[in-house]
Amino acid sequence: MLQTVPQLGLAKPRKIATFPCYTFLIVQVINAGQTLFLAETENALMQTDDSGLIDALQINQASGIRNMWWIGDLWAAGSIAFRPLIIIPGTTTGSGLNGALQPFGVVPTV
């Protein structure tokens, strides 16, 4: 799905989802000149380290299609406000999301 992300530094980062267990994600930045920043916390996207860098995963069009496993909160912001492609293919096979199949012996909490 295409998710709108705000511009870094001009708006609050967007919480895309919370994953209670490792979930497979596919991420792609479609247009050139845009960078997507992904982090586990909102603060990671709002602060820079001593060298001026943001402590986040940076993905741009040159990165191509990125496959990754993620657990916990997924926060996102962009170099400008835009819509990257974030695909969560495991939402029906054990991702821990509502409606997903649970491992044997695990009772989902609602």
Secondary structure, DSSP 8 states (H G I E B T S, - for coil): -B--B-BBTTB--EEEEEEEEEEEEEEE--STT-EEEEESSHHHHH-B-TTS-BSSEEEEGGG-SEEEEEEEEEEEEESSSB--EEE-TTTTTTSSSTT----TT-----
